[in-house]
Amino acid sequence: MSAAPVWSVDPRSGNPREQVAVEATAEEVDRAVRAAHSVRGALADRTARAAFLRTAAELLEGSGPHIIEAADAETALGPARLSGELARTAAQLRAFAEDVEEGAYLDIRIDHEDGSRTPPWPDLRRWKIPLGVVAVYAASNFPLAFSVPGGDTASALAAGCPVVVKAHPGHPATSELCASVLRRAAARTGLPEDVVTLVHGFDAGVELVRHPLVGAAGFTGSVRGGRALFDAAAARPAPIPFHGELGSLNPVVVTEAAAAGRAAEIGAGLGASMTLGTGQFCTKPGFVLVPAGEAGDHLVKALTGTVSSTGSGVMLDHRMRDAFLAGVRERAELPDVEAPVTPGAGSDHTVSAGFLTVPAARLTAEGPHDALLEECFGPVTVIARYGSKDEVAAVLARLPGNLTATLQTATEGDDPEAAPLLAALTPLAGRILVNGWPTGVAVAPAQHHGGPYPATTSPSTSVGATAIERWLRPVTYQNTPDPLLPPELREANPLDLPRRVDGRRA
């Protein structure tokens, strides 16, 4: 039987553009993983790794026009959005190059022998080493920043791990272009090209997570797909870490004082955030608690105006469009659910933005309205109108884990609801915002992009400097002669790395 073809498809028309590749067989996945495993030693040189990451950023920028053209043809995200995403991707690669050179991520700790302690301490020297080959599952909604050259790949390479990427079927041509750039960057800096390889196909993704030489995996996608791979990773004879980003509702709570003082501003900001990128951001605010009464009515009116003036848009592919339309229909048919602006089909290939409203009392106990507490990918949000603090507390207690949670509070004067609500939101998410909107994730050292399940399957972040920690494990050497130690742990600190010695920063 011949291998299944992989087609690039135009989401604006649903028509195939070109055949890009064929789906990888189990044998081809095995060869890709073994090739990556065989070159892992080449990434041990931190100087070479940093140069590779910088060169990759430079070559991505140099190939920018071709990459953006391909990505727009496959995702309909538009040149402006994709240009920004390319800049973010290049900046992320350069940031990890700096982290590699600095070496703080190695978390070196040295405790000298101390016989005066009870029991006595031996000489202990701890650092972190790479896990090995990392399987990366590319995301649909960010064909650059969370795909082949994105954060999982960049952080794994920075950690010293070769990467095998399972391309997303929504942008296979973009994936091929980006993989070729990364491989070219490796060759230009004296590294083997197989530090990055690419495979296509659903079955290839399953084979990849099961391969005995894969040491960890990173995933961004649906709850269903991510959970299946997570379970497969855990069911292996030797289970591996699976860092999955699966889904997020990104709840927002608007206090009484905020609605009274900033209804128009909040309504407009919410409308802009939930429709950004046709509602296809993983951080889209998908559920909002708004007070019942006149102030909340003003907010809903402002939201109505913003959403009504938003033009229809193309989703990443027709499968996602169909899922969006089905999800909206299911939710809109529930009792007491209304649609001030009805989300739906804009044309044969587009969708129109909208939002649903429901009394918060409908959500305080288990029932059919629980569908409103699940992510619906696309330009829609749910407004739950609450009549008391108890209703807010009851609804928040039922929310799943999230990437973000947002509090809209008064900006002038005292808001007595703010502090207790902030405390209630903190256990629900990995990033807590006050008087802002969650769409947009800064690539910064203090960033955390993760959260309680099902937002992610681990407590780690996929954005920011500490994303590198996912692909490392600690090792301690005890009473080891200095010449036998890795240079990073030797007494003289020949590489001038940051470390803690006898409990103090050296």
RAKAFEN-V252873 format. One record per backbone hydrogen bond with DSSP energy under -0.5 kcal/mol. NH is the residue of the N-H (numbers start at 1). CO is the residue of the C=O. If there is no record, write none. Layout:
nh:NH co:CO
nh:NH co:CO
This chain:
nh:6 co:21
nh:7 co:5
nh:8 co:18
nh:10 co:15
nh:11 co:9
nh:13 co:10
nh:14 co:10
nh:15 co:10
nh:17 co:8
nh:18 co:8
nh:20 co:6
nh:20 co:18
nh:21 co:6
nh:23 co:4
nh:24 co:200
nh:29 co:25
nh:30 co:26
nh:31 co:27
nh:32 co:28
nh:33 co:29
nh:34 co:30
nh:35 co:31
nh:36 co:32
nh:37 co:33
nh:38 co:34
nh:39 co:35
nh:39 co:36
nh:40 co:37
nh:42 co:39
nh:43 co:40
nh:44 co:41
nh:45 co:42
nh:46 co:44
nh:49 co:45
nh:50 co:46
nh:51 co:47
nh:52 co:48
nh:53 co:49
nh:54 co:50
nh:55 co:51
nh:56 co:52
nh:57 co:53
nh:58 co:54
nh:59 co:55
nh:60 co:56
nh:61 co:57
nh:62 co:58
nh:63 co:59
nh:64 co:61
nh:66 co:63
nh:67 co:63
nh:68 co:64
nh:69 co:65
nh:70 co:66
nh:71 co:67
nh:72 co:68
nh:73 co:69
nh:74 co:70
nh:75 co:71
nh:76 co:72
nh:82 co:78
nh:83 co:79
nh:84 co:80
nh:85 co:81
nh:86 co:82
nh:87 co:83
nh:88 co:84
nh:89 co:85
nh:90 co:86
nh:91 co:87
nh:92 co:88
nh:93 co:89
nh:94 co:90
nh:95 co:91
nh:96 co:92
nh:97 co:93
nh:98 co:94
nh:99 co:95
nh:100 co:96
nh:101 co:97
nh:102 co:98
nh:103 co:99
nh:106 co:103
nh:107 co:104
nh:108 co:498
nh:109 co:126
nh:110 co:500
nh:111 co:124
nh:112 co:110
nh:114 co:121
nh:117 co:114
nh:119 co:117
nh:121 co:114
nh:124 co:111
nh:124 co:122
nh:125 co:477
nh:126 co:109
nh:127 co:475
nh:128 co:106
nh:129 co:473
nh:131 co:471
nh:133 co:213
nh:134 co:162
nh:135 co:216
nh:136 co:134
nh:136 co:164
nh:137 co:218
nh:138 co:136
nh:138 co:166
nh:139 co:146
nh:146 co:142
nh:147 co:144
nh:150 co:147
nh:151 co:145
nh:154 co:150
nh:155 co:151
nh:156 co:152
nh:157 co:153
nh:158 co:154
nh:159 co:155
nh:160 co:156
nh:160 co:157
nh:161 co:156
nh:163 co:195
nh:164 co:134
nh:165 co:163
nh:165 co:197
nh:166 co:136
nh:167 co:165
nh:167 co:199
nh:171 co:168
nh:172 co:169
nh:175 co:171
nh:176 co:172
nh:177 co:173
nh:178 co:174
nh:179 co:175
nh:180 co:176
nh:181 co:177
nh:182 co:178
nh:183 co:179
nh:184 co:180
nh:185 co:181
nh:186 co:182
nh:187 co:183
nh:188 co:184
nh:189 co:185
nh:189 co:186
nh:190 co:187
nh:191 co:186
nh:195 co:192
nh:196 co:193
nh:197 co:163
nh:199 co:165
nh:205 co:201
nh:206 co:202
nh:207 co:203
nh:208 co:204
nh:209 co:205
nh:210 co:206
nh:211 co:207
nh:211 co:208
nh:214 co:211
nh:215 co:133
nh:215 co:213
nh:216 co:133
nh:217 co:241
nh:218 co:135
nh:219 co:243
nh:220 co:137
nh:221 co:245
nh:226 co:222
nh:227 co:223
nh:228 co:224
nh:229 co:225
nh:230 co:226
nh:231 co:227
nh:232 co:228
nh:233 co:229
nh:234 co:230
nh:235 co:231
nh:236 co:232
nh:236 co:233
nh:239 co:237
nh:240 co:233
nh:241 co:215
nh:243 co:217
nh:244 co:242
nh:245 co:219
nh:246 co:454
nh:246 co:455
nh:247 co:454
nh:252 co:287
nh:253 co:406
nh:254 co:289
nh:255 co:253
nh:255 co:408
nh:259 co:255
nh:260 co:256
nh:261 co:257
nh:262 co:258
nh:263 co:259
nh:266 co:262
nh:267 co:263
nh:268 co:264
nh:269 co:265
nh:270 co:266
nh:271 co:267
nh:272 co:268
nh:273 co:269
nh:274 co:270
nh:275 co:271
nh:276 co:272
nh:276 co:273
nh:278 co:275
nh:279 co:276
nh:280 co:276
nh:280 co:277
nh:284 co:281
nh:286 co:249
nh:286 co:284
nh:287 co:250
nh:288 co:382
nh:289 co:252
nh:290 co:288
nh:290 co:384
nh:292 co:386
nh:297 co:293
nh:298 co:294
nh:299 co:295
nh:300 co:296
nh:301 co:297
nh:302 co:298
nh:303 co:299
nh:304 co:300
nh:305 co:301
nh:306 co:302
nh:307 co:303
nh:308 co:304
nh:309 co:305
nh:310 co:307
nh:313 co:351
nh:321 co:317
nh:322 co:318
nh:323 co:319
nh:324 co:320
nh:325 co:321
nh:326 co:322
nh:327 co:323
nh:328 co:324
nh:329 co:325
nh:330 co:326
nh:331 co:327
nh:332 co:328
nh:333 co:329
nh:334 co:331
nh:337 co:334
nh:338 co:336
nh:338 co:357
nh:341 co:355
nh:343 co:341
nh:344 co:352
nh:346 co:350
nh:347 co:350
nh:351 co:313
nh:352 co:344
nh:354 co:379
nh:355 co:341
nh:356 co:381
nh:357 co:338
nh:358 co:383
nh:360 co:385
nh:362 co:359
nh:363 co:360
nh:364 co:361
nh:370 co:367
nh:371 co:368
nh:372 co:369
nh:373 co:370
nh:374 co:371
nh:377 co:375
nh:378 co:279
nh:380 co:378
nh:381 co:354
nh:382 co:286
nh:383 co:356
nh:384 co:288
nh:384 co:382
nh:385 co:358
nh:385 co:383
nh:386 co:290
nh:386 co:384
nh:392 co:388
nh:393 co:389
nh:394 co:390
nh:395 co:391
nh:396 co:392
nh:397 co:393
nh:398 co:395
nh:399 co:396
nh:401 co:453
nh:402 co:428
nh:405 co:431
nh:406 co:251
nh:407 co:433
nh:408 co:253
nh:408 co:406
nh:409 co:407
nh:418 co:415
nh:420 co:416
nh:421 co:417
nh:422 co:418
nh:423 co:419
nh:424 co:420
nh:425 co:421
nh:426 co:422
nh:427 co:423
nh:428 co:425
nh:429 co:425
nh:429 co:426
nh:430 co:402
nh:430 co:450
nh:431 co:403
nh:433 co:405
nh:435 co:407
nh:442 co:440
nh:444 co:442
nh:447 co:444
nh:450 co:448
nh:455 co:452
nh:456 co:451
nh:457 co:244
nh:462 co:449
nh:467 co:464
nh:468 co:465
nh:469 co:466
nh:470 co:467
nh:471 co:468
nh:472 co:469
nh:473 co:129
nh:475 co:127
nh:477 co:125
nh:479 co:123
nh:484 co:481
nh:485 co:481
nh:485 co:482
nh:489 co:486
nh:490 co:486
nh:490 co:487
nh:493 co:490
nh:496 co:493
nh:498 co:102
nh:500 co:108
nh:501 co:499
nh:501 co:504
nh:502 co:110
nh:504 co:501
nh:506 co:499
